[in-house]
């Protein structure tokens, strides 16, 4: 019995070591613009019929490499990824939204993420993260989640802002008010579809939604 336990522990240790080595090599390759070599499956992440990122699945880890509309964090490494062997599991969904307020807000919107037909800005926030769940719970930056789910903004609106809204006669812009943050979804006659996510003080300033 003791020998069997010892062998099992040795095998587990070897697997963990291999996971660490393979993950480190593939992450460094991805950071340097090279394709991972130890992954056994990959899938394209699409938005608006364009491939915006590629997800690579390795031994106990996952890599997401942004191909288009990247601002920073071009490569996201997810160690101990339980879905490594189950990319066919059902879709993720957001269970919580976490914001980090700016200590010194300058009342200016800062570009956070860019998509094909809109920009997403943060107002008086340093970061916004989502907790998502499918067969496991994971917390990640919103912009990284947007690579895998272009409908994330709509999920946030539906799940975390309720029916407390202000509508504007500029074409259909709506301010959604959540418990911890506000979200402005632009829809102007000029065709602006930008998104602004800010603290509870954020409204609809004159220079939002493409206005000067």
N, C-alpha and C positions, 0 to 999 in steps of 0.2 A: 504493500500500500504506500509506504513512504517513498519507495523508488518510483512508483507511478506519479505521485505528487511532484517529486523532484523533476521528472521528465516533463511533466506538464508545465511546470514553472519555467523550465529552460526553453521550451517551445514558445511559450507566451513572451518571454523576454526577447527571444530572437525575432519574433514577429514585430514587437514594439520597436526594436532597433532598426529593422528593415523599413518600417513605416517612417521612422525619423529620417533615415538616410535617403530613401526614395523621395519623401516629401521635400527635404531640403534641396536636393538636386533639382527636382522639377520646379520648385519655387524660384530658385536662382536662374534657371534657364528661362522661365517665363518673364522674370524681371529684366532679362537681357534680350528680350525679343525672340527667344528660341522656343520651339515647341517642346512640351514635356515628353519624356521618353519612357517613364515608368507607369503611365496611366493606361488603363485598359478599356476606357470608354470615354467618349466625349459627345457633347451635343451643342447645337447652335442655340443661342438665345435671340429671339426675334422681337422686333418692335416696329410697327408700321411696315411690315413686310421687308424689313432690313435686318441683316445679322449684325447685332450691336455688341455681342460678347460670345465667348465660347466657354462652356463648363467642362472641365477635365476631372475624371474620377480615378483616384489612385488607391493604393492599399492604405485605407484608414484616413484618407484626406481628400479634399476637393479644392480645385483651383478654378477661379473665374477670371478670365482674361478679357478685358474690355477692348473691343476693336474700333468702336466709334462713339462719339459724344462723350469722351472721357475728359474729366477735369483734373482729377488726381486719383490715387489708388487704382492705377490701371490693372494691377494684379491683386486679387483677394485670395488669401490662403486660409482654408478652413481645416485645422487639424482635428483628429478624433471625430471625423464626420461619419455619423451613424448611417447616413443614407448612401454611403459609398457603393453598397451592393444593391441599392434599391432605387435607382433613378426613375423607376416606373411607379413609385408610390404616388398617391393622390396629391393634388395641388396644395401649396402652402397657403396659410391665411394669417393675417395680422391679429395678434391678441393684445398688443399694447404698443403705445407710442411714447417714447421718452425724449424729452427735450433738455438741452443744456443752455441756459440763458447766458447772454453775454454780460460780463461784469461791468463793462463800459459800453453801453449802447450809444452809437453815434446817429441813430435814427436813419440809417441808410441801409438799403437792401443790398445783400451781397450774393453774387452768382454762386449757386450751389451745384447745379446739374443742368446739362443741356440735352435736349431731345431734338428730334427732327423738326418739329413745328412749335416748340415752346422752350422757354427757360424756366428753371425753378430757382427761386431766391429764398434766402433766409433773412429775417428781419429781427434784430436784437437777439438772435440765437447763434450759438457757436456750433451746435451740432443737433441733429435729430436722428434718433435710432428707432427701429421697429423690432418688436419681439414677434417672431413668426413661429407658427407651429404646423407641422404636418404629422409625422410620426415621432418628432422630437421638437424640443423648444430651442430656439436660437435667437440671439440678439445680434443685429448688424446695422450698419449705417444705412439710412434710407436710400442713398444714391447707389449703394451696392445692391440693395433689394430691387431697385428699379431696373437693374440689368436683367434680373430674372423674371420680373413681373411688371410690365409697363402699365398695368392697371392699379398700381399701388396707391396712387393719389386718390383714385375713386374709392378704394377700400378704406382709406383713412377718413374720407368725407363721410362715407356711409356708416362706419363703425364708431367714429370718435367725435363727431361734431353735432349730431342730433339734428333737430329741426330749427335751431336758433340761427337764423340767417338774416342778412341785409341784401337786398337786390338793388341794382343800379340801372339807370336808363341809358347806358352807353352802348347797349347792344346785348346785354345779358350777364354782366359781371356780377358775381355773388360772393359775399363775405360769409364764410362759415365760422361759427364760434364754438370752440370746444371748451372743455373744462380747464385745460392747461395752455392751450394755444389757439390762435386764429389762423384760418387759411383763406386766402383770397384767390378765387379762380376767375381769371380774366376772360372775357368774351366780348371784345369791342367791335364796333362797326368797321374799324380799320383792320380787323383780323388778328388782333393780339390775343394769344391764348396762354400767356404766362401764368405761373403759379407763384404765390408768395406765402410763406409760412413764417409766422412770427409769434411773439408773446401776446398776452391778452390786451396790450395797449395798441396793437396794430389795427388800423382801419383801412381806408382807401385814400392814401395821400395823392396829391395831384400828379406826382411824377411816377406813379405805378402804371402798369398795363400799357407801356409804350407812350405814355403822355409825357410831355416836357414841362 
